[in-house]
Amino acid sequence: MGYCCGASMIGLIGSYRQQSIMVHQVPLMFCPVCHSMEVHPAVKEEVELVIEYALEDRVREVTLRETITPEMIAEWKEAGISFQETDDLEPILREQIDHSLDLLRVSKVLNDKEWGEELKHRLSVLTTQLKKLEQQKEESR
């Protein structure tokens, strides 16, 4: 599981740029708080190989996978990452808030004040994002 800003990252399928190469359909891990992004560990070597071949062939854009199957997503989820499968971010934000609250309880039991502060900041950002999303949904009705 990827961690950032005190808690877990969200998995998603997106585009990834390294050097001058844009790779599409890549499983990524994304932090909804600081917006840090990295390639999912299950495909990291494959992405590096695709980029290497693209550089040799002087190709600027490539697609890692033509199709993403539910089995692939299930395999990537095994890494313990919340995976965004639709455009609706609300369930993911709620899940991240729940995870952060659980971890905040653990930080209190461990008396880890620094981690607790990171989690409180993360909860604040996630809650703000959720409120904005709910407000946008309400306005679009």
A tleap script that builds the chain and sets N, CA, C and O, in Angstrom:
source leaprc.protein.ff14SB
mol = sequence {
  NMET GLY TYR CYS CYS GLY ALA SER MET ILE
  GLY LEU ILE GLY SER TYR ARG GLN GLN SER
  ILE MET VAL HIE GLN VAL PRO LEU MET PHE
  CYS PRO VAL CYS HIE SER MET GLU VAL HIE
  PRO ALA VAL LYS GLU GLU VAL GLU LEU VAL
  ILE GLU TYR ALA LEU GLU ASP ARG VAL ARG
  GLU VAL THR LEU ARG GLU THR ILE THR PRO
  GLU MET ILE ALA GLU TRP LYS GLU ALA GLY
  ILE SER PHE GLN GLU THR ASP ASP LEU GLU
  PRO ILE LEU ARG GLU GLN ILE ASP HIE SER
  LEU ASP LEU LEU ARG VAL SER LYS VAL LEU
  ASN ASP LYS GLU TRP GLY GLU GLU LEU LYS
  HIE ARG LEU SER VAL LEU THR THR GLN LEU
  LYS LYS LEU GLU GLN GLN LYS GLU GLU SER
  CARG
}
set mol.1.N position { 0.842 -1.168 0.000 }
set mol.1.CA position { 0.000 0.000 0.000 }
set mol.1.C position { 0.890 1.235 0.000 }
set mol.1.O position { 1.890 1.295 0.715 }
set mol.2.N position { 0.515 2.211 -0.807 }
set mol.2.CA position { 1.255 3.444 -0.853 }
set mol.2.C position { 0.746 4.418 0.185 }
set mol.2.O position { -0.463 4.586 0.351 }
set mol.3.N position { 1.668 5.062 0.887 }
set mol.3.CA position { 1.288 6.020 1.908 }
set mol.3.C position { 1.818 7.393 1.554 }
set mol.3.O position { 2.906 7.541 0.996 }
set mol.4.N position { 1.029 8.384 1.890 }
set mol.4.CA position { 1.433 9.763 1.661 }
set mol.4.C position { 0.622 10.636 2.614 }
set mol.4.O position { -0.542 10.333 2.875 }
set mol.5.N position { 1.191 11.683 3.124 }
set mol.5.CA position { 0.470 12.623 4.004 }
set mol.5.C position { -0.185 11.908 5.182 }
set mol.5.O position { -1.244 12.332 5.646 }
set mol.6.N position { 0.417 10.849 5.664 }
set mol.6.CA position { -0.088 10.194 6.855 }
set mol.6.C position { -1.038 9.052 6.625 }
set mol.6.O position { -1.375 8.356 7.584 }
set mol.7.N position { -1.497 8.812 5.398 }
set mol.7.CA position { -2.450 7.722 5.157 }
set mol.7.C position { -2.305 7.197 3.732 }
set mol.7.O position { -1.358 7.542 3.026 }
set mol.8.N position { -3.254 6.359 3.319 }
set mol.8.CA position { -3.130 5.652 2.048 }
set mol.8.C position { -3.453 6.519 0.836 }
set mol.8.O position { -4.128 7.544 0.930 }
set mol.9.N position { -2.947 6.068 -0.292 }
set mol.9.CA position { -3.183 6.739 -1.557 }
set mol.9.C position { -4.347 6.058 -2.275 }
set mol.9.O position { -4.759 4.960 -1.900 }
set mol.10.N position { -4.872 6.712 -3.303 }
set mol.10.CA position { -5.975 6.199 -4.102 }
set mol.10.C position { -5.402 5.645 -5.402 }
set mol.10.O position { -4.527 6.257 -6.014 }
set mol.11.N position { -5.900 4.489 -5.816 }
set mol.11.CA position { -5.503 3.929 -7.098 }
set mol.11.C position { -6.430 4.428 -8.191 }
set mol.11.O position { -7.627 4.603 -7.964 }
set mol.12.N position { -5.882 4.657 -9.377 }
set mol.12.CA position { -6.672 5.072 -10.528 }
set mol.12.C position { -5.925 4.738 -11.798 }
set mol.12.O position { -4.726 4.463 -11.770 }
set mol.13.N position { -6.628 4.763 -12.905 }
set mol.13.CA position { -6.019 4.545 -14.208 }
set mol.13.C position { -5.868 5.913 -14.850 }
set mol.13.O position { -6.833 6.671 -14.943 }
set mol.14.N position { -4.662 6.229 -15.292 }
set mol.14.CA position { -4.443 7.550 -15.867 }
set mol.14.C position { -3.235 7.574 -16.779 }
set mol.14.O position { -2.719 6.534 -17.188 }
set mol.15.N position { -2.798 8.778 -17.089 }
set mol.15.CA position { -1.630 8.976 -17.943 }
set mol.15.C position { -0.453 9.401 -17.081 }
set mol.15.O position { -0.608 10.084 -16.069 }
set mol.16.N position { 0.730 8.974 -17.513 }
set mol.16.CA position { 1.944 9.202 -16.733 }
set mol.16.C position { 3.036 9.665 -17.677 }
set mol.16.O position { 3.269 9.040 -18.712 }
set mol.17.N position { 3.708 10.754 -17.332 }
set mol.17.CA position { 4.798 11.269 -18.161 }
set mol.17.C position { 6.125 11.036 -17.458 }
set mol.17.O position { 6.298 11.358 -16.282 }
set mol.18.N position { 7.057 10.467 -18.213 }
set mol.18.CA position { 8.425 10.329 -17.728 }
set mol.18.C position { 9.330 10.698 -18.885 }
set mol.18.O position { 9.161 10.221 -20.007 }
set mol.19.N position { 10.283 11.547 -18.597 }
set mol.19.CA position { 11.148 12.127 -19.609 }
set mol.19.C position { 10.242 12.771 -20.654 }
set mol.19.O position { 9.424 13.618 -20.296 }
set mol.20.N position { 10.354 12.411 -21.912 }
set mol.20.CA position { 9.504 13.029 -22.935 }
set mol.20.C position { 8.395 12.089 -23.392 }
set mol.20.O position { 7.739 12.357 -24.398 }
set mol.21.N position { 8.178 11.005 -22.677 }
set mol.21.CA position { 7.212 9.978 -23.078 }
set mol.21.C position { 5.945 10.069 -22.229 }
set mol.21.O position { 6.017 10.153 -21.003 }
set mol.22.N position { 4.782 10.051 -22.889 }
set mol.22.CA position { 3.492 10.012 -22.205 }
set mol.22.C position { 2.945 8.600 -22.367 }
set mol.22.O position { 2.757 8.109 -23.480 }
set mol.23.N position { 2.692 7.953 -21.218 }
set mol.23.CA position { 2.160 6.591 -21.218 }
set mol.23.C position { 0.722 6.659 -20.706 }
set mol.23.O position { 0.470 7.178 -19.618 }
set mol.24.N position { -0.217 6.135 -21.493 }
set mol.24.CA position { -1.634 6.151 -21.132 }
set mol.24.C position { -2.053 4.793 -20.574 }
set mol.24.O position { -1.374 3.786 -20.775 }
set mol.25.N position { -3.193 4.788 -19.865 }
set mol.25.CA position { -3.773 3.570 -19.294 }
set mol.25.C position { -2.839 2.927 -18.265 }
set mol.25.O position { -2.649 1.711 -18.265 }
set mol.26.N position { -2.268 3.743 -17.400 }
set mol.26.CA position { -1.327 3.272 -16.387 }
set mol.26.C position { -2.015 3.240 -15.021 }
set mol.26.O position { -2.645 4.225 -14.634 }
set mol.27.N position { -1.909 2.132 -14.285 }
set mol.27.CA position { -2.397 2.124 -12.903 }
set mol.27.C position { -1.481 3.011 -12.054 }
set mol.27.O position { -0.271 2.798 -11.982 }
set mol.28.N position { -2.090 4.003 -11.421 }
set mol.28.CA position { -1.336 4.975 -10.637 }
set mol.28.C position { -1.828 4.994 -9.206 }
set mol.28.O position { -2.938 4.551 -8.911 }
set mol.29.N position { -0.996 5.508 -8.325 }
set mol.29.CA position { -1.381 5.778 -6.945 }
set mol.29.C position { -1.304 7.288 -6.772 }
set mol.29.O position { -0.304 7.921 -7.111 }
set mol.30.N position { -2.390 7.853 -6.233 }
set mol.30.CA position { -2.547 9.293 -6.161 }
set mol.30.C position { -2.929 9.707 -4.746 }
set mol.30.O position { -3.780 9.081 -4.114 }
set mol.31.N position { -2.302 10.753 -4.261 }
set mol.31.CA position { -2.644 11.292 -2.940 }
set mol.31.C position { -3.658 12.419 -3.125 }
set mol.31.O position { -3.354 13.416 -3.781 }
set mol.32.N position { -4.864 12.278 -2.556 }
set mol.32.CA position { -5.874 13.323 -2.720 }
set mol.32.C position { -5.570 14.592 -1.918 }
set mol.32.O position { -6.255 15.603 -2.077 }
set mol.33.N position { -4.565 14.545 -1.070 }
set mol.33.CA position { -4.233 15.706 -0.248 }
set mol.33.C position { -3.144 16.550 -0.905 }
set mol.33.O position { -3.356 17.733 -1.173 }
set mol.34.N position { -1.981 15.954 -1.165 }
set mol.34.CA position { -0.875 16.728 -1.733 }
set mol.34.C position { -0.717 16.530 -3.242 }
set mol.34.O position { 0.127 17.172 -3.866 }
set mol.35.N position { -1.522 15.651 -3.826 }
set mol.35.CA position { -1.551 15.382 -5.264 }
set mol.35.C position { -0.286 14.708 -5.776 }
set mol.35.O position { 0.028 14.785 -6.963 }
set mol.36.N position { 0.430 14.056 -4.889 }
set mol.36.CA position { 1.581 13.257 -5.283 }
set mol.36.C position { 1.080 12.052 -6.086 }
set mol.36.O position { 0.020 11.504 -5.785 }
set mol.37.N position { 1.840 11.641 -7.104 }
set mol.37.CA position { 1.419 10.529 -7.940 }
set mol.37.C position { 2.613 9.642 -8.244 }
set mol.37.O position { 3.720 10.122 -8.485 }
set mol.38.N position { 2.365 8.323 -8.228 }
set mol.38.CA position { 3.415 7.377 -8.597 }
set mol.38.C position { 2.782 6.172 -9.282 }
set mol.38.O position { 1.593 5.900 -9.120 }
set mol.39.N position { 3.591 5.463 -10.043 }
set mol.39.CA position { 3.122 4.269 -10.742 }
set mol.39.C position { 2.882 3.166 -9.717 }
set mol.39.O position { 3.663 2.992 -8.782 }
set mol.40.N position { 1.790 2.423 -9.905 }
set mol.40.CA position { 1.463 1.305 -9.021 }
set mol.40.C position { 2.613 0.296 -9.074 }
set mol.40.O position { 3.101 -0.021 -10.158 }
set mol.41.N position { 3.052 -0.210 -7.919 }
set mol.41.CA position { 4.190 -1.137 -7.890 }
set mol.41.C position { 4.005 -2.391 -8.750 }
set mol.41.O position { 4.990 -2.960 -9.220 }
set mol.42.N position { 2.770 -2.827 -8.960 }
set mol.42.CA position { 2.528 -4.046 -9.737 }
set mol.42.C position { 2.915 -3.894 -11.204 }
set mol.42.O position { 3.139 -4.896 -11.884 }
set mol.43.N position { 2.998 -2.658 -11.706 }
set mol.43.CA position { 3.323 -2.449 -13.129 }
set mol.43.C position { 4.542 -1.550 -13.334 }
set mol.43.O position { 4.850 -1.167 -14.462 }
set mol.44.N position { 5.224 -1.218 -12.261 }
set mol.44.CA position { 6.348 -0.274 -12.351 }
set mol.44.C position { 7.420 -0.726 -13.344 }
set mol.44.O position { 7.871 0.061 -14.175 }
set mol.45.N position { 7.822 -1.981 -13.256 }
set mol.45.CA position { 8.850 -2.482 -14.177 }
set mol.45.C position { 8.351 -2.481 -15.615 }
set mol.45.O position { 9.099 -2.156 -16.537 }
set mol.46.N position { 7.091 -2.842 -15.805 }
set mol.46.CA position { 6.507 -2.852 -17.144 }
set mol.46.C position { 6.489 -1.447 -17.738 }
set mol.46.O position { 6.810 -1.270 -18.913 }
set mol.47.N position { 6.120 -0.454 -16.942 }
set mol.47.CA position { 6.093 0.934 -17.408 }
set mol.47.C position { 7.502 1.390 -17.784 }
set mol.47.O position { 7.694 2.028 -18.819 }
set mol.48.N position { 8.482 1.067 -16.951 }
set mol.48.CA position { 9.863 1.443 -17.247 }
set mol.48.C position { 10.339 0.824 -18.559 }
set mol.48.O position { 11.038 1.471 -19.339 }
set mol.49.N position { 9.957 -0.431 -18.801 }
set mol.49.CA position { 10.329 -1.119 -20.036 }
set mol.49.C position { 9.659 -0.463 -21.244 }
set mol.49.O position { 10.301 -0.252 -22.273 }
set mol.50.N position { 8.377 -0.141 -21.120 }
set mol.50.CA position { 7.647 0.523 -22.212 }
set mol.50.C position { 8.286 1.874 -22.527 }
set mol.50.O position { 8.426 2.235 -23.695 }
set mol.51.N position { 8.670 2.618 -21.500 }
set mol.51.CA position { 9.310 3.923 -21.703 }
set mol.51.C position { 10.660 3.747 -22.389 }
set mol.51.O position { 11.004 4.511 -23.290 }
set mol.52.N position { 11.419 2.755 -21.972 }
set mol.52.CA position { 12.712 2.481 -22.587 }
set mol.52.C position { 12.553 2.188 -24.083 }
set mol.52.O position { 13.292 2.732 -24.904 }
set mol.53.N position { 11.593 1.332 -24.433 }
set mol.53.CA position { 11.346 1.013 -25.850 }
set mol.53.C position { 10.870 2.234 -26.619 }
set mol.53.O position { 11.275 2.446 -27.762 }
set mol.54.N position { 10.011 3.040 -25.999 }
set mol.54.CA position { 9.500 4.242 -26.661 }
set mol.54.C position { 10.632 5.230 -26.940 }
set mol.54.O position { 10.662 5.864 -27.994 }
set mol.55.N position { 11.561 5.358 -25.994 }
set mol.55.CA position { 12.706 6.238 -26.214 }
set mol.55.C position { 13.570 5.740 -27.368 }
set mol.55.O position { 14.009 6.523 -28.210 }
set mol.56.N position { 13.807 4.434 -27.398 }
set mol.56.CA position { 14.608 3.852 -28.481 }
set mol.56.C position { 13.924 4.031 -29.828 }
set mol.56.O position { 14.587 4.289 -30.833 }
set mol.57.N position { 12.603 3.898 -29.854 }
set mol.57.CA position { 11.841 4.015 -31.101 }
set mol.57.C position { 11.431 5.452 -31.412 }
set mol.57.O position { 10.798 5.709 -32.436 }
set mol.58.N position { 11.787 6.380 -30.539 }
set mol.58.CA position { 11.466 7.802 -30.689 }
set mol.58.C position { 9.958 8.046 -30.795 }
set mol.58.O position { 9.491 8.860 -31.591 }
set mol.59.N position { 9.229 7.322 -29.977 }
set mol.59.CA position { 7.775 7.473 -29.892 }
set mol.59.C position { 7.476 8.348 -28.680 }
set mol.59.O position { 8.059 8.151 -27.613 }
set mol.60.N position { 6.581 9.303 -28.836 }
set mol.60.CA position { 6.289 10.245 -27.744 }
set mol.60.C position { 5.111 9.812 -26.883 }
set mol.60.O position { 5.034 10.191 -25.714 }
set mol.61.N position { 4.187 9.023 -27.441 }
set mol.61.CA position { 3.018 8.574 -26.688 }
set mol.61.C position { 2.805 7.088 -26.913 }
set mol.61.O position { 2.873 6.601 -28.042 }
set mol.62.N position { 2.545 6.370 -25.822 }
set mol.62.CA position { 2.261 4.944 -25.889 }
set mol.62.C position { 1.136 4.616 -24.903 }
set mol.62.O position { 0.847 5.382 -23.983 }
set mol.63.N position { 0.523 3.475 -25.121 }
set mol.63.CA position { -0.508 2.998 -24.207 }
set mol.63.C position { 0.002 1.730 -23.560 }
set mol.63.O position { 0.422 0.794 -24.240 }
set mol.64.N position { -0.039 1.707 -22.234 }
set mol.64.CA position { 0.445 0.539 -21.505 }
set mol.64.C position { -0.450 -0.663 -21.757 }
set mol.64.O position { 0.032 -1.750 -22.078 }
set mol.65.N position { -1.741 -0.467 -21.612 }
set mol.65.CA position { -2.713 -1.546 -21.799 }
set mol.65.C position { -3.846 -1.043 -22.676 }
set mol.65.O position { -4.416 0.017 -22.417 }
set mol.66.N position { -4.168 -1.796 -23.700 }
set mol.66.CA position { -5.307 -1.415 -24.540 }
set mol.66.C position { -6.611 -1.566 -23.769 }
set mol.66.O position { -7.515 -0.742 -23.908 }
set mol.67.N position { -6.713 -2.615 -22.958 }
set mol.67.CA position { -7.923 -2.826 -22.165 }
set mol.67.C position { -7.540 -3.081 -20.711 }
set mol.67.O position { -6.528 -3.713 -20.410 }
set mol.68.N position { -8.373 -2.576 -19.839 }
set mol.68.CA position { -8.220 -2.806 -18.403 }
set mol.68.C position { -9.399 -3.678 -17.986 }
set mol.68.O position { -10.550 -3.251 -18.077 }
set mol.69.N position { -9.125 -4.877 -17.538 }
set mol.69.CA position { -10.194 -5.803 -17.163 }
set mol.69.C position { -10.506 -5.686 -15.672 }
set mol.69.O position { -9.673 -5.217 -14.896 }
set mol.70.N position { -11.704 -6.113 -15.275 }
set mol.70.CA position { -12.032 -6.125 -13.838 }
set mol.70.C position { -11.056 -6.999 -13.039 }
set mol.70.O position { -10.788 -6.720 -11.870 }
set mol.71.N position { -10.531 -8.045 -13.661 }
set mol.71.CA position { -9.561 -8.904 -12.978 }
set mol.71.C position { -8.277 -8.139 -12.665 }
set mol.71.O position { -7.689 -8.316 -11.598 }
set mol.72.N position { -7.845 -7.290 -13.598 }
set mol.72.CA position { -6.646 -6.479 -13.371 }
set mol.72.C position { -6.866 -5.529 -12.202 }
set mol.72.O position { -6.010 -5.398 -11.327 }
set mol.73.N position { -8.008 -4.873 -12.195 }
set mol.73.CA position { -8.301 -3.933 -11.116 }
set mol.73.C position { -8.373 -4.667 -9.789 }
set mol.73.O position { -7.877 -4.172 -8.777 }
set mol.74.N position { -8.988 -5.848 -9.785 }
set mol.74.CA position { -9.051 -6.650 -8.549 }
set mol.74.C position { -7.647 -6.989 -8.060 }
set mol.74.O position { -7.380 -6.950 -6.859 }
set mol.75.N position { -6.751 -7.322 -8.986 }
set mol.75.CA position { -5.362 -7.640 -8.618 }
set mol.75.C position { -4.672 -6.406 -8.035 }
set mol.75.O position { -3.955 -6.508 -7.040 }
set mol.76.N position { -4.883 -5.253 -8.646 }
set mol.76.CA position { -4.251 -4.023 -8.156 }
set mol.76.C position { -4.821 -3.624 -6.808 }
set mol.76.O position { -4.106 -3.062 -5.978 }
set mol.77.N position { -6.094 -3.905 -6.575 }
set mol.77.CA position { -6.714 -3.595 -5.285 }
set mol.77.C position { -6.123 -4.443 -4.165 }
set mol.77.O position { -6.165 -4.048 -3.000 }
set mol.78.N position { -5.575 -5.601 -4.509 }
set mol.78.CA position { -4.996 -6.477 -3.487 }
set mol.78.C position { -3.857 -5.805 -2.743 }
set mol.78.O position { -3.494 -6.228 -1.645 }
set mol.79.N position { -3.296 -4.767 -3.331 }
set mol.79.CA position { -2.230 -4.022 -2.670 }
set mol.79.C position { -2.794 -3.147 -1.551 }
set mol.79.O position { -2.045 -2.431 -0.886 }
set mol.80.N position { -4.117 -3.202 -1.340 }
set mol.80.CA position { -4.733 -2.455 -0.248 }
set mol.80.C position { -5.062 -1.028 -0.590 }
set mol.80.O position { -5.186 -0.189 0.302 }
set mol.81.N position { -5.206 -0.736 -1.863 }
set mol.81.CA position { -5.435 0.631 -2.301 }
set mol.81.C position { -6.898 0.811 -2.683 }
set mol.81.O position { -7.466 -0.034 -3.374 }
set mol.82.N position { -7.509 1.895 -2.245 }
set mol.82.CA position { -8.841 2.256 -2.733 }
set mol.82.C position { -8.676 2.558 -4.214 }
set mol.82.O position { -7.773 3.301 -4.599 }
set mol.83.N position { -9.530 1.993 -5.039 }
set mol.83.CA position { -9.362 2.177 -6.478 }
set mol.83.C position { -10.564 2.896 -7.054 }
set mol.83.O position { -11.696 2.430 -6.926 }
set mol.84.N position { -10.317 4.029 -7.686 }
set mol.84.CA position { -11.379 4.823 -8.289 }
set mol.84.C position { -11.723 4.226 -9.642 }
set mol.84.O position { -10.939 4.312 -10.587 }
set mol.85.N position { -12.903 3.620 -9.727 }
set mol.85.CA position { -13.316 2.962 -10.965 }
set mol.85.C position { -14.314 3.788 -11.756 }
set mol.85.O position { -14.546 3.504 -12.931 }
set mol.86.N position { -14.910 4.802 -11.142 }
set mol.86.CA position { -15.872 5.667 -11.823 }
set mol.86.C position { -15.440 7.109 -11.650 }
set mol.86.O position { -14.458 7.401 -10.968 }
set mol.87.N position { -16.187 8.009 -12.276 }
set mol.87.CA position { -15.888 9.435 -12.135 }
set mol.87.C position { -16.357 10.002 -10.802 }
set mol.87.O position { -15.988 11.119 -10.439 }
set mol.88.N position { -17.177 9.231 -10.060 }
set mol.88.CA position { -17.704 9.703 -8.785 }
set mol.88.C position { -16.647 9.538 -7.691 }
set mol.88.O position { -16.323 8.424 -7.279 }
set mol.89.N position { -16.127 10.659 -7.239 }
set mol.89.CA position { -15.059 10.655 -6.240 }
set mol.89.C position { -15.598 10.547 -4.809 }
set mol.89.O position { -14.837 10.258 -3.885 }
set mol.90.N position { -16.896 10.777 -4.619 }
set mol.90.CA position { -17.457 10.793 -3.268 }
set mol.90.C position { -17.202 9.518 -2.469 }
set mol.90.O position { -16.748 9.616 -1.329 }
set mol.91.N position { -17.473 8.313 -3.012 }
set mol.91.CA position { -17.218 7.106 -2.209 }
set mol.91.C position { -15.749 6.951 -1.809 }
set mol.91.O position { -15.450 6.485 -0.710 }
set mol.92.N position { -14.852 7.335 -2.684 }
set mol.92.CA position { -13.419 7.246 -2.385 }
set mol.92.C position { -13.056 8.220 -1.273 }
set mol.92.O position { -12.324 7.863 -0.350 }
set mol.93.N position { -13.563 9.452 -1.354 }
set mol.93.CA position { -13.270 10.431 -0.298 }
set mol.93.C position { -13.803 9.953 1.044 }
set mol.93.O position { -13.121 10.075 2.061 }
set mol.94.N position { -15.011 9.412 1.057 }
set mol.94.CA position { -15.582 8.899 2.310 }
set mol.94.C position { -14.741 7.734 2.852 }
set mol.94.O position { -14.502 7.649 4.057 }
set mol.95.N position { -14.297 6.849 1.971 }
set mol.95.CA position { -13.459 5.722 2.392 }
set mol.95.C position { -12.127 6.223 2.953 }
set mol.95.O position { -11.639 5.709 3.959 }
set mol.96.N position { -11.544 7.225 2.299 }
set mol.96.CA position { -10.281 7.791 2.778 }
set mol.96.C position { -10.455 8.465 4.136 }
set mol.96.O position { -9.579 8.368 4.995 }
set mol.97.N position { -11.574 9.144 4.331 }
set mol.97.CA position { -11.853 9.771 5.629 }
set mol.97.C position { -11.976 8.698 6.704 }
set mol.97.O position { -11.427 8.846 7.796 }
set mol.98.N position { -12.695 7.617 6.398 }
set mol.98.CA position { -12.829 6.508 7.357 }
set mol.98.C position { -11.465 5.910 7.715 }
set mol.98.O position { -11.176 5.659 8.885 }
set mol.99.N position { -10.630 5.685 6.691 }
set mol.99.CA position { -9.288 5.130 6.937 }
set mol.99.C position { -8.476 6.079 7.818 }
set mol.99.O position { -7.796 5.650 8.750 }
set mol.100.N position { -8.557 7.360 7.512 }
set mol.100.CA position { -7.786 8.344 8.279 }
set mol.100.C position { -8.256 8.410 9.725 }
set mol.100.O position { -7.442 8.556 10.637 }
set mol.101.N position { -9.561 8.304 9.941 }
set mol.101.CA position { -10.080 8.296 11.318 }
set mol.101.C position { -9.598 7.061 12.073 }
set mol.101.O position { -9.228 7.149 13.244 }
set mol.102.N position { -9.604 5.903 11.397 }
set mol.102.CA position { -9.082 4.683 12.025 }
set mol.102.C position { -7.611 4.849 12.395 }
set mol.102.O position { -7.189 4.476 13.489 }
set mol.103.N position { -6.840 5.412 11.474 }
set mol.103.CA position { -5.413 5.603 11.730 }
set mol.103.C position { -5.174 6.645 12.816 }
set mol.103.O position { -4.211 6.545 13.576 }
set mol.104.N position { -6.049 7.643 12.889 }
set mol.104.CA position { -5.923 8.653 13.945 }
set mol.104.C position { -6.081 8.003 15.317 }
set mol.104.O position { -5.366 8.347 16.258 }
set mol.105.N position { -7.017 7.065 15.428 }
set mol.105.CA position { -7.171 6.329 16.690 }
set mol.105.C position { -5.890 5.555 17.019 }
set mol.105.O position { -5.457 5.521 18.171 }
set mol.106.N position { -5.295 4.942 16.010 }
set mol.106.CA position { -4.048 4.195 16.224 }
set mol.106.C position { -2.939 5.145 16.663 }
set mol.106.O position { -2.169 4.827 17.569 }
set mol.107.N position { -2.856 6.309 16.024 }
set mol.107.CA position { -1.802 7.264 16.401 }
set mol.107.C position { -1.961 7.718 17.848 }
set mol.107.O position { -0.972 7.972 18.535 }
set mol.108.N position { -3.209 7.821 18.312 }
set mol.108.CA position { -3.442 8.204 19.716 }
set mol.108.C position { -3.029 7.089 20.662 }
set mol.108.O position { -2.438 7.348 21.710 }
set mol.109.N position { -3.339 5.837 20.294 }
set mol.109.CA position { -2.930 4.692 21.122 }
set mol.109.C position { -1.410 4.616 21.202 }
set mol.109.O position { -0.852 4.325 22.261 }
set mol.110.N position { -0.737 4.881 20.075 }
set mol.110.CA position { 0.723 4.838 20.041 }
set mol.110.C position { 1.358 6.114 20.583 }
set mol.110.O position { 2.577 6.198 20.733 }
set mol.111.N position { 0.523 7.099 20.874 }
set mol.111.CA position { 0.993 8.394 21.365 }
set mol.111.C position { 1.959 9.047 20.367 }
set mol.111.O position { 2.945 9.672 20.759 }
set mol.112.N position { 1.658 8.891 19.067 }
set mol.112.CA position { 2.476 9.467 17.999 }
set mol.112.C position { 1.837 10.795 17.570 }
set mol.112.O position { 0.986 10.829 16.681 }
set mol.113.N position { 2.256 11.862 18.206 }
set mol.113.CA position { 1.644 13.167 17.982 }
set mol.113.C position { 1.919 13.715 16.588 }
set mol.113.O position { 1.045 14.341 15.988 }
set mol.114.N position { 3.106 13.491 16.072 }
set mol.114.CA position { 3.441 13.994 14.737 }
set mol.114.C position { 2.543 13.347 13.679 }
set mol.114.O position { 1.983 14.034 12.825 }
set mol.115.N position { 2.414 12.026 13.747 }
set mol.115.CA position { 1.557 11.314 12.807 }
set mol.115.C position { 0.105 11.768 12.979 }
set mol.115.O position { -0.615 11.949 11.997 }
set mol.116.N position { -0.311 11.948 14.216 }
set mol.116.CA position { -1.661 12.425 14.496 }
set mol.116.C position { -1.933 13.777 13.847 }
set mol.116.O position { -3.015 13.999 13.303 }
set mol.117.N position { -0.962 14.675 13.900 }
set mol.117.CA position { -1.118 15.984 13.265 }
set mol.117.C position { -1.210 15.855 11.753 }
set mol.117.O position { -2.005 16.549 11.119 }
set mol.118.N position { -0.398 14.966 11.163 }
set mol.118.CA position { -0.478 14.721 9.717 }
set mol.118.C position { -1.867 14.209 9.341 }
set mol.118.O position { -2.450 14.626 8.340 }
set mol.119.N position { -2.378 13.303 10.157 }
set mol.119.CA position { -3.703 12.742 9.884 }
set mol.119.C position { -4.800 13.790 10.055 }
set mol.119.O position { -5.759 13.805 9.284 }
set mol.120.N position { -4.677 14.652 11.034 }
set mol.120.CA position { -5.663 15.715 11.221 }
set mol.120.C position { -5.667 16.661 10.021 }
set mol.120.O position { -6.725 17.086 9.557 }
set mol.121.N position { -4.472 16.984 9.526 }
set mol.121.CA position { -4.382 17.835 8.331 }
set mol.121.C position { -5.035 17.134 7.138 }
set mol.121.O position { -5.795 17.738 6.381 }
set mol.122.N position { -4.723 15.855 6.991 }
set mol.122.CA position { -5.292 15.071 5.890 }
set mol.122.C position { -6.821 15.050 5.991 }
set mol.122.O position { -7.517 15.240 4.993 }
set mol.123.N position { -7.336 14.819 7.202 }
set mol.123.CA position { -8.792 14.810 7.402 }
set mol.123.C position { -9.408 16.160 7.052 }
set mol.123.O position { -10.490 16.217 6.468 }
set mol.124.N position { -8.738 17.220 7.400 }
set mol.124.CA position { -9.233 18.557 7.089 }
set mol.124.C position { -9.333 18.760 5.579 }
set mol.124.O position { -10.341 19.259 5.079 }
set mol.125.N position { -8.292 18.376 4.866 }
set mol.125.CA position { -8.280 18.529 3.403 }
set mol.125.C position { -9.348 17.645 2.765 }
set mol.125.O position { -10.095 18.100 1.898 }
set mol.126.N position { -9.424 16.382 3.191 }
set mol.126.CA position { -10.409 15.456 2.623 }
set mol.126.C position { -11.841 15.928 2.891 }
set mol.126.O position { -12.702 15.841 2.016 }
set mol.127.N position { -12.087 16.423 4.093 }
set mol.127.CA position { -13.416 16.908 4.446 }
set mol.127.C position { -13.786 18.120 3.600 }
set mol.127.O position { -14.922 18.236 3.140 }
set mol.128.N position { -12.843 19.007 3.397 }
set mol.128.CA position { -13.082 20.181 2.554 }
set mol.128.C position { -13.397 19.747 1.124 }
set mol.128.O position { -14.317 20.277 0.502 }
set mol.129.N position { -12.638 18.786 0.604 }
set mol.129.CA position { -12.893 18.290 -0.750 }
set mol.129.C position { -14.270 17.650 -0.855 }
set mol.129.O position { -14.975 17.846 -1.846 }
set mol.130.N position { -14.656 16.885 0.166 }
set mol.130.CA position { -15.967 16.235 0.173 }
set mol.130.C position { -17.086 17.280 0.203 }
set mol.130.O position { -18.081 17.143 -0.508 }
set mol.131.N position { -16.927 18.314 1.019 }
set mol.131.CA position { -17.942 19.365 1.088 }
set mol.131.C position { -18.085 20.075 -0.251 }
set mol.131.O position { -19.202 20.360 -0.683 }
set mol.132.N position { -16.962 20.363 -0.914 }
set mol.132.CA position { -17.004 21.012 -2.230 }
set mol.132.C position { -17.712 20.119 -3.244 }
set mol.132.O position { -18.522 20.592 -4.041 }
set mol.133.N position { -17.405 18.840 -3.208 }
set mol.133.CA position { -18.022 17.890 -4.123 }
set mol.133.C position { -19.532 17.813 -3.883 }
set mol.133.O position { -20.314 17.826 -4.834 }
set mol.134.N position { -19.937 17.732 -2.622 }
set mol.134.CA position { -21.364 17.698 -2.294 }
set mol.134.C position { -22.060 18.979 -2.741 }
set mol.134.O position { -23.191 18.938 -3.226 }
set mol.135.N position { -21.389 20.110 -2.578 }
set mol.135.CA position { -21.950 21.396 -2.992 }
set mol.135.C position { -22.108 21.448 -4.510 }
set mol.135.O position { -23.120 21.940 -5.011 }
set mol.136.N position { -21.118 20.946 -5.243 }
set mol.136.CA position { -21.199 20.910 -6.714 }
set mol.136.C position { -22.353 20.024 -7.167 }
set mol.136.O position { -23.078 20.373 -8.098 }
set mol.137.N position { -22.524 18.878 -6.509 }
set mol.137.CA position { -23.622 17.972 -6.863 }
set mol.137.C position { -24.960 18.652 -6.601 }
set mol.137.O position { -25.886 18.534 -7.403 }
set mol.138.N position { -25.064 19.361 -5.483 }
set mol.138.CA position { -26.305 20.051 -5.118 }
set mol.138.C position { -26.620 21.145 -6.129 }
set mol.138.O position { -27.774 21.307 -6.524 }
set mol.139.N position { -25.608 21.895 -6.552 }
set mol.139.CA position { -25.816 22.991 -7.500 }
set mol.139.C position { -26.194 22.471 -8.883 }
set mol.139.O position { -26.908 23.149 -9.623 }
set mol.140.N position { -25.729 21.289 -9.238 }
set mol.140.CA position { -26.022 20.745 -10.573 }
set mol.140.C position { -27.423 20.128 -10.666 }
set mol.140.O position { -27.874 19.767 -11.753 }
set mol.141.N position { -28.100 20.010 -9.529 }
set mol.141.CA position { -29.459 19.437 -9.543 }
set mol.141.C position { -30.468 20.421 -9.979 }
set mol.141.O position { -31.655 20.100 -10.045 }
savepdb mol mol.pdb
quit
